[in-house]
Amino acid sequence: MSHAVLALAAAVSCVGGCVWSLPAVADVRARDDRPLSRRIAAAGCLTGWGTVALLTPLLLTPVSWSVIGVVAATGVATTTALAARSRVHRARELRETEKHWAAWGYGTPVRSASSRCRTFLVWLLPGLLMATAVAAAVLWTGQANPGRTAAAALIAAGIVGLFLVIAIIDAAQGHAVRRGKAPTGSIRP
């Protein structure tokens, strides 16, 4: 596939990605009006779409595939790291909120199973993307042979396994359903 076709695909993806990137810009610009976890997640979103936007002109220049792969892998790694940091801050914010609800005598809010599923996917999908990018980079950088193919498969399986374990632990611990009376009325201190 030619570089021009891939550049066109990246440009169209960036245009379609504005439904995520424009609200992320608003979250980053809001500063202290948004929780820290949300601003970090917005920075991760902007990093991901910025990487795609950076790849568009790179694909139109005569650079090697390895340079394009390094830029893409760096963007994916940075975006994943920001997403992980955002999840850590979000869990801390939820624990603090639950302490406030408990102190006010309302008990802790009960979280739904759909939020556990969403948490699971938030961790697993970046892991799948990173594993695919790393395996493609390993296969693209050298001559195809069974040893290189096996190494790429093992590295990809290790990355997916790591993200799967993190997803399971976060979904189980961070979103455990807690017993208690859910708040129904106005907040009274």
TASUL-V196701 format. One line per field, one symbol per residue. phi: phi as a letter, one per 40 degrees, with the letter a starting at -180 (. if undefined). A space follows every 10 residues. Layout:
BEGIN
phi=???
END
This chain:
BEGIN
phi=.ccccccccc cccccccccb cccccccccc fccbcdcccc cccccccccc cccccdcccc bcbccccccc cccccccccc cccccccccc cccccccccc ccccgcgbcc cccccccccc cccccccccc cccccccccc caccaccccc cccccccccc cccccccccc ccccbccbci cccbbccbc
END
